[in-house]
Amino acid sequence: QGEEVRIPYKAIKNLQYERASKPPVEKANKSKWSMPVKMNFISKHQVTIRYDAEHGPESATLWLDNSNYQSVLGTLKAKTGLQVERTGITSW
């Protein structure tokens, strides 16, 4: 866990969202006739907040999960009036 950061909504200048996916895990039996089975992707949701601090521009990254990322994005958009830039899917 990181340190607590308090960012006033009016200081936020840019919001960027990215979904990072870990490739599926392949599992196979030791039999030469078995096929690999792909497991589900593991997703993490990343929001980068760029804001003006007292000493100059700063950024903070939030890692969210499937249960809360949509509500966090919606709240940020509503409170700041900014559109959330979506940059796509990357692998980690």
Buried (B, 14 or more C-beta within 10 A) or exposed (E): EEEEEEBEEEBBEBBBBBBBBEEEEEEEEEEEEEEEEEEEEEEBBBBBBBBBEEEEEBEBEBEBEEEEBEEBBEEBEEEBEBEBEEEEEEEE
